[in-house]
Amino acid sequence: MNRQLSGLRAWTVQRLSAVYLALFVPVALCYLLLHPIHDFTQWHTLWAQPLVCVATVLMFVALLGHAWVGMRDIVLDYVRLPHARLLLLALLLGWLLVLAIWLARILLQVLL
C-alpha cells in the first residue's frame, strides 16, 4: 500500500509541476517580449513585485520537483544493481540540492 501511495504522490508532483511550468513559461516569455528589460533598474523593479518573486520561486520548486521525479523514475526503471541505483539517486539528489542552493543564492541577491 505504501508503494502505491508513493507512486500516486510522484505522479501528482509530476503532473502538477508540468501544468505549472506549462503555464508559467509562456506567460513569462510573453511578458518579457512585450516589456523588454534594458537595465538593472528595470530588473529590480520587476523583481520588487511580490507576485513575480513568488511565481518564480514556485517555478523553480516545480522544476526541481519535476526533475527529481522524472530522473528518479528513470534510475529506478533502468538501473538494476541496488548499490549503483543508490549511488545514482544520491548523486542526483545532491546535484538538485546544489542547484536549489545556487538558485536561492541568486534570488536572494536579486531581492536584497
Helices and strands as residue ranges (DSSP letters): H 2-34, H 40-47, H 50-78, H 82-111
